[in-house]
Amino acid sequence: MLTFFAQDHATSDMVYSNADITKAEQAAEIIAFADYWQHATGSDPGLLVFDSQLTTYKILDELTGRGISWLTLRQRGKAELARLAALPASAWKPPSSPGPAATGGPGCTRT
């Protein structure tokens, strides 16, 4: 059995959980959450951020088709971490967003 949970980015509140997921159901759980959120709030989630191994390309296409933005994260291996650590400081730039300018914090590089 697997567990799926969703946390609100602004409040850190847990807004959804399901602790009764089989491996066969895993890929579609992100859709189940989006359906739940749409029913609870009247609109689809604005942005979903999740592990890249959670779902399939078919499900990602479904999210995109619904107009739901998504971002997948993946674990970096030792070789990739070493490659990133070897980049010169000039290869990094501060992240930007449409919101207020961030001061300090991590940098981003194009990989």
C-alpha positions as a Markdown table, in Angstrom:
| # | Residue | x | y | z |
|---|---|---|---|---|
| 1 | Met | 0.0 | 0.0 | 0.0 |
| 2 | Leu | 1.1 | 3.5 | -0.8 |
| 3 | Thr | 0.2 | 6.9 | 0.7 |
| 4 | Phe | -0.5 | 10.1 | -1.2 |
| 5 | Phe | -0.9 | 13.5 | 0.4 |
| 6 | Ala | -1.2 | 17.1 | -0.7 |
| 7 | Gln | 0.0 | 20.1 | 1.2 |
| 8 | Asp | -1.0 | 23.7 | 0.6 |
| 9 | His | 2.1 | 25.8 | -0.4 |
| 10 | Ala | 0.9 | 28.9 | 1.3 |
| 11 | Thr | -0.2 | 27.5 | 4.7 |
| 12 | Ser | 1.6 | 24.2 | 4.8 |
| 13 | Asp | -1.7 | 22.6 | 5.7 |
| 14 | Met | -2.4 | 19.1 | 4.6 |
| 15 | Val | -5.4 | 19.4 | 2.2 |
| 16 | Tyr | -5.7 | 15.8 | 0.9 |
| 17 | Ser | -4.5 | 12.3 | 1.8 |
| 18 | Asn | -5.2 | 8.8 | 0.8 |
| 19 | Ala | -3.4 | 6.0 | 2.6 |
| 20 | Asp | -5.0 | 3.1 | 0.7 |
| 21 | Ile | -3.4 | 3.2 | -2.7 |
| 22 | Thr | -2.1 | 0.2 | -4.6 |
| 23 | Lys | 0.8 | 0.4 | -7.0 |
| 24 | Ala | -1.6 | -0.1 | -9.9 |
| 25 | Glu | -3.6 | 3.0 | -8.7 |
| 26 | Gln | -0.6 | 5.2 | -8.0 |
| 27 | Ala | -0.3 | 6.9 | -11.4 |
| 28 | Ala | -4.0 | 8.1 | -11.4 |
| 29 | Glu | -4.0 | 9.4 | -7.8 |
| 30 | Ile | -2.9 | 12.9 | -9.0 |
| 31 | Ile | -6.1 | 13.0 | -11.1 |
| 32 | Ala | -8.1 | 11.9 | -8.1 |
| 33 | Phe | -6.6 | 14.8 | -6.1 |
| 34 | Ala | -7.3 | 17.3 | -8.9 |
| 35 | Asp | -10.9 | 16.0 | -9.1 |
| 36 | Tyr | -11.2 | 16.4 | -5.3 |
| 37 | Trp | -9.8 | 19.9 | -5.4 |
| 38 | Gln | -12.1 | 20.9 | -8.3 |
| 39 | His | -15.1 | 19.6 | -6.3 |
| 40 | Ala | -14.0 | 21.3 | -3.1 |
| 41 | Thr | -13.1 | 24.7 | -4.5 |
| 42 | Gly | -14.8 | 25.0 | -7.8 |
| 43 | Ser | -11.6 | 25.2 | -9.8 |
| 44 | Asp | -8.7 | 22.9 | -10.7 |
| 45 | Pro | -5.4 | 23.3 | -8.8 |
| 46 | Gly | -3.2 | 26.1 | -10.1 |
| 47 | Leu | 0.0 | 24.2 | -9.9 |
| 48 | Leu | 1.0 | 20.7 | -8.8 |
| 49 | Val | 4.5 | 19.8 | -7.8 |
| 50 | Phe | 5.3 | 16.1 | -7.3 |
| 51 | Asp | 7.9 | 13.4 | -7.6 |
| 52 | Ser | 8.7 | 12.5 | -11.2 |
| 53 | Gln | 8.0 | 8.8 | -10.5 |
| 54 | Leu | 4.5 | 9.4 | -9.2 |
| 55 | Thr | 2.7 | 9.2 | -12.5 |
| 56 | Thr | 2.9 | 8.5 | -16.3 |
| 57 | Tyr | 3.1 | 10.7 | -19.4 |
| 58 | Lys | -0.5 | 9.8 | -20.1 |
| 59 | Ile | -1.6 | 11.3 | -16.8 |
| 60 | Leu | 0.6 | 14.4 | -17.3 |
| 61 | Asp | -1.1 | 14.9 | -20.7 |
| 62 | Glu | -4.4 | 14.7 | -19.0 |
| 63 | Leu | -3.4 | 17.3 | -16.4 |
| 64 | Thr | -2.1 | 19.6 | -19.2 |
| 65 | Gly | -5.4 | 19.1 | -21.1 |
| 66 | Arg | -7.3 | 20.3 | -18.1 |
| 67 | Gly | -5.1 | 23.4 | -18.0 |
| 68 | Ile | -3.4 | 22.3 | -14.7 |
| 69 | Ser | 0.2 | 23.4 | -14.5 |
| 70 | Trp | 2.6 | 20.8 | -13.1 |
| 71 | Leu | 6.2 | 20.5 | -12.1 |
| 72 | Thr | 8.0 | 17.2 | -11.4 |
| 73 | Leu | 11.0 | 16.8 | -9.2 |
| 74 | Arg | 13.6 | 14.1 | -9.4 |
| 75 | Gln | 16.3 | 12.8 | -7.2 |
| 76 | Arg | 19.8 | 13.7 | -8.5 |
| 77 | Gly | 22.5 | 11.1 | -8.6 |
| 78 | Lys | 26.0 | 11.5 | -7.3 |
| 79 | Ala | 27.4 | 12.2 | -10.7 |
| 80 | Glu | 24.9 | 14.9 | -11.4 |
| 81 | Leu | 25.5 | 16.5 | -8.1 |
| 82 | Ala | 29.2 | 16.5 | -8.7 |
| 83 | Arg | 28.7 | 18.1 | -12.2 |
| 84 | Leu | 26.6 | 20.8 | -10.7 |
| 85 | Ala | 29.0 | 21.5 | -7.9 |
| 86 | Ala | 31.8 | 21.9 | -10.4 |
| 87 | Leu | 30.0 | 24.7 | -12.3 |
| 88 | Pro | 31.6 | 28.1 | -12.0 |
| 89 | Ala | 29.7 | 30.7 | -10.0 |
| 90 | Ser | 28.9 | 32.6 | -13.3 |
| 91 | Ala | 26.8 | 29.6 | -14.4 |
| 92 | Trp | 24.3 | 30.3 | -11.6 |
| 93 | Lys | 21.7 | 33.0 | -11.5 |
| 94 | Pro | 19.0 | 33.8 | -8.9 |
| 95 | Pro | 15.6 | 32.4 | -9.5 |
| 96 | Ser | 13.0 | 34.8 | -10.8 |
| 97 | Ser | 9.2 | 34.8 | -10.4 |
| 98 | Pro | 6.4 | 37.2 | -11.2 |
| 99 | Gly | 6.1 | 38.0 | -7.4 |
| 100 | Pro | 8.3 | 40.1 | -5.2 |
| 101 | Ala | 12.0 | 39.8 | -5.8 |
| 102 | Ala | 13.7 | 37.2 | -3.7 |
| 103 | Thr | 16.8 | 38.2 | -1.8 |
| 104 | Gly | 19.5 | 35.6 | -1.3 |
| 105 | Gly | 18.5 | 31.9 | -1.4 |
| 106 | Pro | 19.4 | 29.2 | -3.8 |
| 107 | Gly | 20.5 | 29.7 | -7.4 |
| 108 | Cys | 19.4 | 28.1 | -10.6 |
| 109 | Thr | 21.3 | 26.9 | -13.6 |
| 110 | Arg | 20.2 | 25.5 | -17.0 |
| 111 | Thr | 20.9 | 21.8 | -17.3 |
